[in-house]
Amino acid sequence: MAELELGPVLRHVTETSVTVWVETDTACEVDVLGRRARTFEVHGHHYALVVVDGLEPGSQQEYQVTLDDHLVWPQPGSNYPPSLLRTLDPDRPQRLIFGSCRHATPDALEQLGYEPDALDTYSQRMATQEPDRWPDAVLLLGDQVYADSTSPKTQEYIRSRRPVDAPPFLEVADYEEYTALYSESWSDPDIRWLLANVPSAMIFDDHDVRDDWNTSYEWRRDIEATSWWRDRIIGGLTSYWVYQHLGNLSPAALATDPMWLAVRAAGDAGVDAAPMLEKLAETADGEVDGDQDAAGMRWSYTIDYGRTRVVVVDTRCGRVLTPTERTMISDAEFAWLAEQFEGDYDHLLIASSLPWLLPWAIHHIENWNEAICAGSRGPRMAKFGEVVRRAADLEHWGAFAQSFERLGELLAEVSRGERGPKPASISVLSGDVHHAYVAKASFDPPGSVPVYQLVVSPVHQTVPQAIKVGFTIGWSRTAAAIARPLARWAKVKKSAVRWDRLAGPFYGNELGTLVIDGRVARFSLERALRTPGSAPRLATVNQTPLSWRDDTTAEPIAPFPARAQLS
């Protein structure tokens, strides 16, 4: 009898459909509300993606999951409320939550000094609320798993299958060990129930593969010379396709996606899909080296939540790193991005795991570092710069100056109404940097729609005091005044983008919420806290309006509702 290993995980949602992902322990047929799908196999693991379509806009209904007509969800004796499938309602205010950087096993980690898991805490609160208070979607912006910093539980599993006295030691080695990471993370009861009730969209960041992933051309040459890297990158990208990327695709995209059609056909024929997915992973990794044959794989995607457009950008595997070219995303990807920005929508959200706008001093240092690594001050400084780049993780948009300016030009064009009707707000959603803040950009020539950088990180991590001090100093005008001449000395051109910090930096385990009601958008930041003798709770630490009442006046939107209404 087939059993459920992981899931159900709600993924892509529209006004009339929701896709449901599951992992099972054997091949079987999965049923959700009468919609059926056969499992497919990857290295002996079994998965299915069920498209539940034909639903009414704005509807909600309880659902169950059966495997070969055997009920497996909800689990017997569950204390959680019934699981619901909810479709988007274009006339209803939307609530989107987002964050990044989540280490699993909260109980074990909190014994090591971690604060409560913000997503766990959100799930616990959500279970006490009426469903009309639940979010419409959750955006997970990188580091869903930590392949290079494994937990004691995963390390025990690794030891059970191979020696750990040689590289990659206790880091993840291949696809099989990646499955253990996802199992540990998504089997957390609170997370499992949340993902069974809130549609999710995901993108990777470096720790999903390895710290500093694709930092530079030199980094790639060094890592590719190791004996273990190929199995890691193939396992990482293959598992990412299975566990994360597949569910990002809409039903329309699934119907024409060549890899999904091939994998589904393999499942129907009882053939393991691992070889074709590993070939895809190898090809996708080759794009970073400028391999034009790899340009057909795009991890970036777009989701429209009603009148809100979310463009999720791959800023890791989509890079181009050659001896003569260094860009955050390729020319083809920039052209695709420009196309996504065109159209008629009320709000534009660009989801980039890496922040576009950093603390001022850190941005100037990344500019300086990229320039000297490229040889602006000679070969000896270039070698020194590469050491600094890796040690200090200087790898964000600021370390790709040309791409930074190019993205700024695109956002300015949207802000000025040059790519379609002006939206009410434009926001870049990011994580990675283990603190939260709100910044606002300005351009020359100026735009009329506000452009914000909203950073929420981490969801569940620990931040050393030295890191907190560094980021706090990075936001100081004094540090910026010192770092700016350093960038000029390295022959960095003056940027056309300027930005002000509106809120932050905030530290701790946090989760962001966007509340969107027509042309009005608001951002709220909550931090997970533990009071001795009581359960963890979320405390609001910032609320920022993101749009104006209309596009022709400078009248601010109405204040936030009372905190209790936003909880």
C-alpha positions in Angstrom: 0.0 0.0 0.0 1.5 3.4 -1.1 2.2 5.9 1.7 2.8 9.7 1.6 6.5 10.6 2.2 6.1 14.4 1.8 3.3 16.9 1.0 0.8 17.6 -0.1 2.4 20.9 -1.1 0.2 23.5 -2.8 2.1 25.2 -5.6 0.9 27.3 -8.5 -2.5 29.0 -8.0 -4.8 30.8 -10.4 -8.5 31.9 -10.2 -9.6 28.4 -11.4 -6.8 26.0 -10.5 -4.2 24.9 -7.9 -1.4 22.4 -8.5 -0.6 19.9 -5.7 2.8 18.2 -5.3 3.5 15.0 -3.4 6.3 12.5 -2.7 5.2 8.9 -2.2 7.1 5.8 -1.1 6.2 3.8 -4.3 4.6 4.2 -7.7 0.9 4.8 -7.5 -2.0 7.0 -8.7 -2.6 10.2 -6.7 -6.1 11.7 -6.4 -7.0 15.2 -5.3 -10.7 16.2 -5.6 -11.2 13.7 -8.4 -8.2 14.8 -10.4 -5.7 12.0 -10.9 -2.0 11.8 -11.8 0.5 8.9 -12.0 3.7 9.3 -10.1 7.1 9.6 -11.8 10.4 8.2 -10.5 13.8 9.8 -9.9 16.5 7.6 -8.5 14.0 5.3 -6.8 11.9 8.2 -5.3 8.4 8.8 -6.5 6.6 12.1 -7.1 3.4 13.5 -8.6 2.1 16.8 -9.6 -1.7 17.0 -9.7 -3.4 19.9 -11.6 -6.7 20.5 -9.8 -8.6 22.7 -12.3 -12.1 23.7 -13.2 -12.6 25.4 -9.8 -14.6 28.6 -9.2 -12.7 31.9 -8.7 -12.5 32.8 -5.0 -13.7 29.4 -3.9 -12.4 27.3 -1.0 -13.1 23.7 -0.2 -11.7 21.0 2.0 -9.6 18.4 0.1 -8.1 15.0 0.7 -5.3 13.1 -0.9 -5.6 9.4 -1.8 -2.9 7.0 -3.2 -4.5 4.2 -5.2 -7.8 5.2 -3.4 -6.2 4.8 0.0 -6.6 8.0 2.2 -3.3 9.5 3.3 -4.2 13.1 3.9 -5.2 14.5 6.3 -3.2 12.3 8.6 -5.1 10.3 11.2 -5.5 12.0 14.5 -4.2 15.4 13.2 -4.8 18.4 15.5 -4.6 20.8 12.6 -7.7 22.3 10.9 -8.8 20.7 7.7 -6.7 21.4 4.6 -8.3 23.8 2.1 -7.8 24.4 -1.6 -8.5 28.2 -2.2 -8.4 29.9 -5.6 -7.6 33.5 -6.3 -10.4 36.1 -6.1 -9.7 39.1 -8.3 -12.1 41.2 -6.2 -10.6 40.3 -2.8 -7.6 42.0 -1.1 -4.5 39.8 -1.5 -2.0 38.8 1.2 1.4 37.5 0.1 4.1 36.5 2.6 7.8 36.1 1.8 11.2 35.5 3.3 14.4 33.5 2.8 17.1 31.5 4.6 15.4 28.8 6.6 17.4 26.2 8.5 15.3 23.1 9.4 14.8 21.3 12.7 13.7 24.3 14.8 13.7 22.5 18.1 17.3 21.3 17.8 18.6 24.6 16.5 16.9 26.7 19.1 18.8 24.7 21.7 21.9 26.1 20.0 20.7 29.7 20.4 18.4 30.2 17.5 15.3 32.3 17.9 12.0 30.8 16.9 11.4 29.8 13.3 9.3 32.7 11.8 7.5 30.4 9.3 6.7 27.8 12.0 5.4 30.6 14.2 3.3 32.0 11.4 1.8 28.5 10.8 0.9 28.1 14.4 -0.9 31.5 14.4 -2.6 30.7 11.1 -4.1 27.4 12.5 -6.1 29.5 15.0 -7.4 31.9 12.4 -10.4 31.9 10.0 -9.3 30.9 6.5 -10.1 34.4 5.1 -7.2 35.6 7.2 -4.8 33.1 5.6 -2.3 34.3 3.0 -2.9 33.8 -0.7 0.6 32.7 -1.4 4.1 32.3 0.2 7.2 33.3 -1.7 10.4 31.4 -0.6 13.3 33.4 -1.9 16.3 31.1 -1.5 18.1 28.8 0.9 15.1 26.5 1.4 17.8 23.8 2.3 21.4 24.1 3.4 23.5 21.6 1.4 26.7 23.0 2.8 25.7 23.3 6.5 23.8 20.1 7.4 22.0 19.3 10.6 23.0 16.5 13.0 20.1 14.4 11.7 21.3 14.8 8.1 24.9 14.2 9.1 23.9 10.9 10.7 22.3 9.8 7.5 25.4 10.9 5.5 27.6 8.8 7.7 25.4 5.8 7.2 26.0 5.7 3.5 29.6 6.9 2.9 32.9 7.9 4.6 33.1 11.5 5.7 36.8 11.9 6.0 37.1 13.2 2.4 35.4 16.0 0.5 32.6 16.9 0.6 32.8 15.7 4.2 29.5 16.3 5.9 28.1 18.4 3.1 25.6 16.9 0.7 27.2 14.9 -2.0 24.4 13.9 -4.5 20.7 13.6 -5.2 20.0 11.0 -2.6 21.4 13.2 0.2 19.4 16.1 -1.2 16.2 14.1 -0.7 17.2 13.8 3.0 17.5 17.6 3.2 14.0 18.2 1.8 12.5 15.5 3.9 13.9 17.1 7.1 12.8 20.6 6.1 9.3 19.8 4.8 8.3 17.1 7.3 8.3 19.7 10.1 4.6 19.4 11.1 3.9 23.2 11.2 5.6 23.7 7.8 3.9 20.7 6.3 0.5 21.9 7.3 1.2 25.5 6.1 2.5 24.3 2.7 -0.6 22.1 2.4 -2.8 25.2 2.7 -0.9 28.1 1.2 0.2 28.0 -2.5 4.0 28.5 -2.7 6.5 29.9 -5.3 10.3 29.2 -4.8 13.7 30.1 -6.2 17.1 28.9 -5.1 20.1 30.8 -3.7 23.7 29.8 -3.0 23.2 27.5 0.1 20.7 25.4 -1.9 23.9 24.3 -3.7 26.9 25.8 -1.9 28.1 29.0 -0.3 29.5 31.4 -2.9 27.8 29.4 -5.7 28.9 31.1 -9.0 30.6 34.0 -7.3 33.2 34.4 -10.1 34.8 32.7 -13.1 37.8 31.8 -10.9 35.5 30.3 -8.3 34.0 28.0 -11.0 37.4 26.9 -12.2 38.5 26.0 -8.7 35.3 24.1 -7.8 35.1 22.2 -11.1 38.6 20.9 -10.4 37.4 19.0 -7.3 36.5 15.4 -7.4 33.1 15.8 -5.9 31.6 19.0 -7.4 29.9 17.4 -10.5 27.8 15.0 -8.4 26.8 18.0 -6.1 25.7 20.3 -8.9 23.9 17.6 -10.8 22.2 16.4 -7.6 21.4 20.0 -6.6 19.8 21.1 -9.8 18.0 17.8 -10.4 16.5 17.9 -7.0 15.6 21.6 -7.4 13.7 20.8 -10.6 11.7 18.1 -8.7 11.1 19.7 -5.4 10.9 23.4 -6.3 10.9 24.4 -10.0 8.2 22.0 -11.3 5.6 23.5 -9.0 6.4 27.1 -10.1 5.0 26.3 -13.5 1.4 27.2 -14.4 -0.9 24.5 -15.9 -0.5 26.2 -19.3 3.3 26.1 -19.0 3.2 22.5 -17.9 1.1 21.5 -20.9 3.9 22.6 -23.3 7.0 22.2 -21.2 9.2 19.6 -23.0 10.9 18.3 -19.9 7.7 17.9 -17.9 6.0 16.1 -20.8 9.0 13.7 -21.1 9.1 13.1 -17.4 5.4 12.4 -17.2 5.7 10.0 -20.2 8.6 8.2 -18.4 6.4 7.9 -15.3 3.5 6.4 -17.4 6.0 3.9 -18.9 7.5 3.0 -15.5 11.0 4.4 -16.5 13.2 6.3 -14.1 13.4 10.0 -15.3 16.8 10.6 -13.6 19.0 10.4 -16.7 17.0 13.1 -18.6 16.8 15.4 -15.6 20.5 15.0 -14.9 21.2 15.9 -18.6 19.0 19.0 -18.1 21.0 19.9 -14.9 24.3 19.5 -16.7 23.2 21.7 -19.6 21.7 24.4 -17.3 25.0 24.6 -15.3 26.9 25.1 -18.6 25.0 28.3 -19.3 27.2 30.1 -16.7 30.2 29.4 -18.8 28.6 31.1 -21.8 27.5 27.9 -23.4 24.8 29.1 -25.8 23.4 25.6 -26.1 22.3 25.9 -22.5 20.3 29.1 -23.0 17.1 27.2 -23.4 16.8 26.4 -19.7 15.2 29.2 -17.7 14.7 29.0 -14.0 13.1 32.4 -13.9 9.3 32.7 -14.2 6.3 35.0 -13.8 3.2 34.5 -11.7 0.2 36.9 -11.8 -1.8 37.0 -8.6 -4.8 38.9 -9.9 -3.6 42.4 -10.9 -0.2 41.8 -9.1 2.6 40.6 -11.3 5.5 38.7 -9.7 8.6 38.2 -11.7 11.0 35.7 -10.1 14.6 36.1 -11.3 17.3 33.4 -11.2 20.4 35.3 -9.9 22.6 32.2 -9.4 22.5 29.7 -12.2 21.5 32.4 -14.8 24.8 34.2 -14.4 27.4 34.4 -17.2 31.0 34.1 -15.9 33.8 33.9 -18.5 37.2 35.4 -18.8 35.7 38.4 -20.7 32.1 38.6 -19.5 30.5 38.9 -16.0 26.8 39.5 -15.7 24.2 38.7 -13.1 21.9 37.4 -15.9 22.4 36.9 -19.6 21.4 39.2 -22.4 18.6 36.7 -23.3 17.4 36.8 -19.7 17.4 40.6 -19.6 15.4 40.6 -22.8 12.9 38.2 -21.2 12.8 40.3 -18.1 11.9 43.4 -20.1 9.1 41.5 -21.8 7.7 40.5 -18.4 7.7 44.2 -17.3 5.4 45.1 -20.2 1.6 44.9 -19.8 -1.2 46.2 -17.7 -1.0 45.4 -13.9 -1.5 47.3 -10.6 1.7 46.2 -8.8 5.0 44.8 -10.0 7.1 42.6 -7.7 10.5 41.5 -8.7 11.6 38.5 -6.6 15.4 38.3 -6.5 17.0 36.2 -3.8 19.9 38.7 -3.8 19.1 42.3 -2.9 19.4 44.8 -5.7 19.9 47.7 -3.3 22.4 47.0 -0.5 23.6 49.1 2.5 25.5 52.0 0.8 29.0 51.3 2.0 28.7 47.6 1.1 27.5 48.5 -2.3 30.5 50.7 -2.9 32.8 48.0 -1.6 31.3 45.4 -4.0 31.8 47.9 -6.9 35.4 48.4 -5.8 36.0 44.7 -5.5 34.6 43.8 -8.9 36.7 46.5 -10.6 40.0 45.4 -9.0 39.2 41.7 -9.6 38.8 42.7 -13.3 42.3 44.2 -13.3 41.6 47.9 -13.0 44.5 48.3 -10.6 46.8 45.5 -11.9 47.1 41.7 -11.6 48.4 41.7 -8.0 45.4 43.6 -6.8 43.2 41.4 -8.9 44.4 38.3 -7.0 43.9 40.1 -3.7 40.4 41.1 -4.7 39.4 37.5 -5.5 40.4 36.4 -2.0 38.4 39.3 -0.5 35.4 38.5 -2.8 35.1 35.0 -1.5 35.8 35.7 2.1 33.3 38.5 2.4 30.6 37.1 0.1 30.8 40.1 -2.3 28.5 38.7 -4.9 25.3 40.7 -5.0 23.9 43.0 -7.7 26.5 45.6 -6.6 29.2 43.1 -7.5 27.8 43.0 -11.1 27.8 46.8 -11.8 26.7 46.6 -15.4 23.8 44.3 -14.5 22.9 46.6 -11.5 22.6 49.6 -13.8 20.7 47.6 -16.5 18.1 46.5 -14.0 17.8 50.1 -12.7 17.2 51.3 -16.3 14.4 48.8 -16.7 12.8 49.7 -13.4 13.0 53.4 -14.2 11.3 52.8 -17.5 8.4 51.1 -15.7 8.3 53.9 -13.2 8.0 56.5 -16.0 5.3 54.5 -17.8 7.5 53.6 -20.8 6.6 49.9 -20.8 2.8 50.2 -20.4 0.4 51.8 -18.0 2.0 52.9 -14.8 1.6 50.5 -11.9 0.8 51.8 -8.5 4.0 50.4 -7.0 7.2 48.6 -7.9 9.1 46.5 -5.3 12.1 44.3 -5.4 11.7 41.4 -2.9 14.9 39.8 -1.6 16.6 37.9 1.2 20.1 36.4 1.7 21.8 39.1 3.8 20.4 38.1 7.2 18.8 41.4 8.1 15.7 43.2 7.0 15.2 46.7 5.7 13.2 49.0 3.4 14.9 51.2 0.8 13.5 53.5 -1.8 15.2 54.1 -5.2 15.4 57.3 -7.3 16.6 57.7 -10.9 17.9 60.2 -13.3 15.7 61.1 -15.1 13.2 60.5 -12.4 10.2 58.2 -12.4 6.8 58.9 -11.0 6.0 55.4 -9.4 7.9 54.6 -6.2 10.4 51.7 -6.5 11.2 49.9 -3.2 13.7 47.3 -2.0 12.1 45.0 0.6 14.6 42.6 2.2 13.4 39.9 4.6 16.1 37.5 5.9 16.4 35.1 7.7 13.3 33.1 8.3 15.3 30.8 10.6 19.0 31.3 11.2 21.3 32.8 13.7 23.2 36.1 13.0 26.5 36.6 14.8 27.0 39.9 16.5 29.9 40.9 14.2 27.6 40.5 11.2 25.0 42.8 12.8 27.7 45.4 13.5 28.9 45.2 9.9 25.5 45.7 8.3 24.6 48.5 10.7 27.9 50.3 9.9 27.2 49.6 6.2 24.1 51.7 6.4 25.9 54.7 7.9 26.6 57.8 5.8 30.1 58.0 7.3 31.0 54.5 6.1 29.5 55.3 2.7 31.6 58.5 2.4 34.7 56.4 3.1 33.8 53.5 0.7 32.7 55.7 -2.2 36.2 57.1 -3.0 37.5 53.6 -2.8 35.2 52.6 -5.7 36.2 55.7 -7.6 39.9 54.8 -7.1 39.1 51.4 -8.7 37.7 53.3 -11.7 34.0 52.6 -11.0 31.6 54.9 -12.9 29.1 56.9 -11.0 25.7 55.1 -10.7 22.5 56.5 -12.2 20.6 55.0 -9.2 20.4 56.5 -5.7 18.5 55.2 -2.7 17.4 56.1 0.7 16.9 53.8 3.7 13.4 54.1 5.0 13.4 51.5 7.7 15.9 49.1 9.3 18.2 47.3 9.7 16.1 44.8 11.7 17.6 41.6 13.0 16.1 38.3 14.1 14.0 35.6 12.4 11.4 37.5 10.3 8.6 37.2 7.7 7.3 39.9 5.4 3.7 40.4 4.4 2.4 42.4 1.4 -1.3 43.4 1.7 -2.6 44.5 -1.7 -6.1 46.0 -2.1 -6.7 47.4 -5.6 -4.1 50.1 -6.2 -3.1 50.2 -2.5 -0.2 48.1 -1.3 1.3 47.9 2.2 4.3 46.1 3.6 4.5 44.6 7.1 7.6 43.0 8.8 7.1 40.6 11.7 9.7 39.1 14.0 9.4 35.7 15.8 9.9 36.1 19.6 9.8 33.8 22.5 8.6 34.9 25.9 9.6 32.6 28.8 6.8 30.3 29.7 4.7 30.9 26.6 4.6 29.9 22.9 6.5 31.8 20.2 4.7 34.8 18.8 5.1 37.3 15.9 5.6 40.9 16.7 5.2 43.7 14.1 8.4 45.7 13.8 7.7 47.8 10.7 4.8 48.9 8.5 5.5 50.8 5.2 2.9 52.0 2.7 4.1 51.2 -0.9 1.6 53.1 -3.1 -0.4 56.3 -3.3 -4.1 56.7 -3.4 -3.9 57.5 -7.1 -1.2 58.2 -9.6 -1.7 62.0 -10.0 -1.5 63.2 -6.4 1.0 63.0 -3.6 -1.6 62.1 -1.1 -0.5 59.1 1.0 -2.7 56.1 1.4 -4.7 55.6 4.5 -2.8 54.4 7.6 -2.5 50.7 8.3 -5.4 48.9 10.0 -4.9 48.2 13.7 -2.2 45.6 14.4 -4.7 43.0 15.4 -6.2 43.2 11.9 -2.9 42.5 10.3 -1.9 39.7 12.6 
